[in-house]
């Protein structure tokens, strides 16, 4: 039976592109997961700054709805970052307890 796989790096990236080392979907997912904390941190900072501006502008104009929206954005950013952080460490824990390297 033939495999239904192909080399993603060679199929999509020509030349000396750094993603040319991708050998399959598993490697791509592994790269994304290993960088999930960094990506989540950047999104977290952007959302906190946006929520902070909305919170401050709402309190300056006296609009309680704007203050509540800013607070909701900040709380959502914190909860989202905690979920990504805990998920990352669960993947690390499962990998170490099973003896597999999930994040190559």
Secondary structure as UniProt FT lines:
FT   HELIX           8..12
FT   HELIX           18..21
FT   HELIX           25..34
FT   HELIX           36..61
FT   HELIX           64..98
//
